Each structure stands twice: as structure tokens, then as C-alpha cells.
Amino acid sequence: MMGFGMGGGMIAMTIFWVGLLALVIWAIARTSTGGGDARDENRGKEMPEEILDRRYVAGELEEETYRSMRETLISAGSNPR
């Protein structure tokens, strides 16, 4: 029975260590909080306008209420779409 030999073992070991190093670097970059911008922090969070739009489309708000609340958001300095 023939094994990998010295050359095959060295290649496998190199691939293992490169993969492990890449995994560690990826994990550190993924959990790092420094250097991110505001879009990263708000990822997954709905903006006020989106919540308002969703509630209006779902029928939870009447048009007059929707328009009033939308105007309030705009005058408060929120960025409308």
C-alpha cells in the first residue's frame, strides 16, 4: 500500500495551514467593529420610512394618517426615499 509520500503530506499540510489562516483572518474581519460605515450598522434594520410604508400597504394606516406621519418624518430631518 502506498501513501502520499513526503511530497503529498507536505502539500496537504500546507493547504491545511493556509485554510486555517484564511479562516482566522475572515473571522477577525467579520467580528471587527472598527472601520465599518453606517450602512453596516443599519444592515437588517428598517428605516422609519420603510416601517411607515409597510404599515400603510398592510392597511394599518389610513392615507391621511400616512401622509401626516410621512410629512413629520421629512420635517424631522429623516431621509425620505
Order of alpha helices (4+ residues) and beta strands (2+ residues): alpha-alpha-alpha-alpha
